[in-house]
Amino acid sequence: MPAFRQDLESVAPYVPGRSEAEILAEYGLDHVTKLASNESPVQPFPEVVQAIAAAASNVNRYPDTTYQRLGPMLADHLGVPVDHLWFGGGGANILLCVTLSTTGPGSSVVYAHPSFLVYRLSTAVAGAESVEVPLDGEHRHDIDAMIAAVRDDTRLLYVCNPNNPTGTHVPSSEVLRLLDAVPESVLVVVDEAYHHYVEADDYWSMVSLVDERPNLAVLQTFSKIYGLAGLRIGYLISRPDLLDPLRKTQLPFTATNLAQVAAVAALRHTDRLAERIETNADGRAELVQGLKARGMATADSQTNFVFARLHDDPLAVTEGLLSRGVIIRPTGTAWQRITVGTPSEIAEFFDALDAVVSGVGSP
Ligand SMILES: Cc1ncc(COP(=O)(O)O)c(C=O)c1O
């Protein structure tokens, strides 16, 4: 028997939202509504699909690790110099590399709880210690508690804004307050995977601040609003003097050539994002109103998902929904996360929810 790292024995692997194929097979269904993984319910723009198809024959070549086409386009779109960008095979790949490059045994990482599970997982993989700071009563980051949680051995701090799985945001002035309070030796990564969906007036992206701040990096992704989750491409925005050491733990070629081609094509149509944002906001409002009308508590959402307390027996509800072909995301608490689907998917969710709740009893 080979020997494995003992410190990983207690680490639970990342469990993604259950897949459509898995549920179809398990329950013998012919149709599944997947509201479990915060994906875009609509496909990429048709021009993006065409660009992927046209580039498919080039996959005998390794990807361009200099991002000659994508780099300048994204830099222009974000208003940052091209040397402020670092790409990876999904934002999750970058998060792992950031954690590996900054921490290790004897150091700690501060982040909120519950928040994106990849922070916990990558901290464990790095052999560092997680310092998890509970969200406040409104399911928001508790900025004072996070500042207080920073220790001498802290090297990295994640702010998930808006937060997954709760959908809540912290005002950007609060993020600035945290940046002012935290020592410059601590890298602060603001994870803006869901920034497109935010409507709150007190929220703005931290991208424009990366040059002013010596310890700030911002994570964004093509997985959400652009609908490219299956291709895996995300990016970190920071100063080159931070990106150079951070990149060292990344293996080459994680952002594939098809992912790059798709991202380039998607950036040609950013004028169509407003429509997607509006559709998401409408679906989100419908989901929240429907849940509230059924007496179920919801957290404020600035994202493409809603955190809700559906029932005292969340497992029974999740299972009941699965048996009716609706996949939502359990969070290991009394609350569950439901991704905003299309209007018909939302209707299917409520039909199934009503049937399940009438079977297991009122919340
Ligand atoms: C908060 C947060 N950050 C980062 C990511 C990474 O996304 P990806 O690896 O698909 O780019 C996700 C994906 O769900 C997320 O929820």
The ligand as an SDF file (V2000), in Angstrom:
LIG
                    3D

 16 16  0  0  0  0  0  0  0  0999 V2000
  -17.3040   31.9930   -5.2950 C   0  0  0  0  0  0  0  0  0  0  0  0
  -16.7440   31.2790   -6.4620 C   0  0  0  0  0  0  0  0  0  0  0  0
  -15.5080   31.5630   -6.8410 N   0  0  0  0  0  0  0  0  0  0  0  0
  -14.9390   30.9600   -7.8740 C   0  0  0  0  0  0  0  0  0  0  0  0
  -15.6260   30.0200   -8.5990 C   0  0  0  0  0  0  0  0  0  0  0  0
  -14.8650   29.3370   -9.6680 C   0  0  0  0  0  0  0  0  0  0  0  0
  -15.5040   29.1650  -10.8400 O   0  0  0  0  0  0  0  0  0  0  0  0
  -14.7570   28.4600  -12.0480 P   0  0  0  0  0  0  0  0  0  0  0  0
  -13.7160   27.5350  -11.4980 O   0  0  0  0  0  0  0  0  0  0  0  0
  -15.8420   27.7680  -12.7770 O   0  0  0  0  0  0  0  0  0  0  0  0
  -14.1350   29.6000  -12.8270 O   0  0  0  0  0  0  0  0  0  0  0  0
  -16.9390   29.6780   -8.2500 C   0  0  0  0  0  0  0  0  0  0  0  0
  -17.6980   28.6550   -8.9790 C   0  0  0  0  0  0  0  0  0  0  0  0
  -18.7580   28.2350   -8.6560 O   0  0  0  0  0  0  0  0  0  0  0  0
  -17.5060   30.3250   -7.1380 C   0  0  0  0  0  0  0  0  0  0  0  0
  -18.7330   30.0310   -6.7200 O   0  0  0  0  0  0  0  0  0  0  0  0
  1  2  1  0
  2  3  1  0
  2 15  2  0
  3  4  2  0
  4  5  1  0
  5  6  1  0
  5 12  2  0
  6  7  1  0
  7  8  1  0
  8  9  2  0
  8 10  1  0
  8 11  1  0
 12 13  1  0
 12 15  1  0
 13 14  2  0
 15 16  1  0
M  END
$$$$
